[in-house]
Amino acid sequence: MMAVAAAQKNREMFAIKKSYSIENGYPARRRSLVDDARFETLVVKQTKQSVLEEARQRANDVGLTEEEVVLAKTIAECPESEHTVQKAALVLRLREGIGSLARILKTIENFKGTVTHVETRPSKKEGLQFDVLVKIDMTRQCLLQLIRNLRQSSALDGVTLLGDNSVSIKDPWFPRHASELDNCNHLMTKYEPDLDMNHPGFADKEYRARRKVIAEIAFAYKYGDPIPNIPYTETENETWSRVFNTIVDLVPKHACVEYRRTFKKLQEEKIFESHRIPQLQEVSEFLKKNTGFTLRPAAGLLTARDFLSSLAFRVFQSTQYIRHIKTPYHTPEPDCIHELLGHMPLLADPSFAQFSQEIGLASLGASDEEIEKLSTIYWFTVEFGLCKEGSEVKAYGAGLLSAYGELLHALSDKCEHRSFDPKTTAVQKYQDQEYQPIYYVAESFEDAKEKFRRWVSTMSRPFEVRYDPHTQRVEVLDSVDRLENMVSQLNTEMTHLTNAINKLKKSFA
């Protein structure tokens, strides 16, 4: 008995050390993209700090900036990139008069750089004469050497590398083609049965083994593969059946009309049936036929950045495992019941599908702080959103439509309803261990999309992106050629629309 107790204690300690939720003060009782984003931001900051300190110690230069470390790291990881011409901007703080600028420009020329812009202004710092902005084109290796050379100049108080004129060299990587979603499978180790003692499957060895098998299937999946079928057990189908029958009773009264419409279609096509869990492949084919969305299997709770970036390509990353039989009406993490019953019906609605994709597109290349805001908006809309339908308020959030307890709470007078406004919704604090105290109500999906677009236009990202469904590629609209190509395509579409309108007018004449 003592040996068993000791083993259990060791297991609990391992869980505490490894569980992000406990470690970071988030003993969450269900999925939270917001906490994921907050944790992701924390980890990224800690990682950046350790990388910076390590690089500074290695270079014996405590003054190295983050941009310079990123530049040096890029060259080290990809040696051929040292010859890539980099557009960059340097801010030089001159101790002496403007006369020293000529020597600096000569130094840039010696390092085979081309100066494209020079701008000066009086320095606001006491003891300095001028701040000079110099935009240059030069190879990355030469740029790094130039910065190190300039730092040794007695004429300068400091040198700062700002980055690229269009896309900064330190901008977060994001997928440009749907195939690159193979790289967007980073998991949040949060509230998992192997790690968290509060998980209902923590003490169920068979359940944990089953989860591992299904997770390995997802890890092995690659772009273009058919989604493997999971041979669900009798117990798993029973869990599905209990939740499904409950949702069927609640949908007519509490779900929005778009959800009810596609839920009925899923039933008519024998995809949603009480006795069996649908396979992701058949659901993916249904979505593709209706809105162009497709599914790909996920091994667990993805990081907020990876999950949102998938939406940009009209791809929804869905788990295939199912919650523990002990808690059929509640899950602390995403499972296929939540994904299928909560998300799938509305992803088959054109207006909602477009709204989901626009959140995804806005996340590409966004800062860590903006990812947190986007995931907060996602939380209060796609997961727990309400909308007006005539004089009534209906649910469209997947977290509500797959959890009947919170659904009834959200539509009761025990909580506060606020009008959806991305500016305030994006920074709303909340407690995810209990039912939400606040829910945001959209006038309609179209109204929510329009408000969201206006808010996205205020984001700090220095470029716009566009998804091309024909090539499954995201284009960064940061050049005249790309913009002209897009305008040409839009003109063609406008010609077709104008012709259609004229033909309709003639038929009614």
Buried (B, 14 or more C-beta within 10 A) or exposed (E): EEEEEEEEEEBEEEBEEBBBBBEBEBBBBBBBBBBBBBBBBEBBEEEBEEBBEEBBEEBEEEEBBBBBBBBBEBBEEEEEBBEEEBBBBBBBBBBBEEEBBEEBBEBBEEBEBEBEEBEBEEBEEEEBBBBBBBBBBBBBBBBBBBBBBBBEBEBBBBBBBBBBBEBBBBBBEBBBEBBBBBEBBEBBBBBBBBBBBBBBBBEBEEBBEBBEEBBEBBEEBEEEEEBBEBEBBEBBBEBBBBBBEBBBEBBEEBBBEBBBBBBBBBEEEEBBBEEBBBBBBBBBBBBBEBBBBBBBBBBBBBBBBBBBBBBBBBBBBBBBBBBBBEEBBBBBBBBBBBBBBBBBBBBBBEBBBBBBBBBBBBBBBBBBEBBBBBBBBBBBBBBBBBBBBEEEBBBBBBBBBBBBEBBBBBBEEEBEBBEBBBEEBBEBEBEBEEBBEBBBBBEBBEBBBEBBEEBBEEBEBBBBBBBEEEEBBBBBEBEEEBBEEBEEEEEEEEEEEEEEEEEEEEEEE
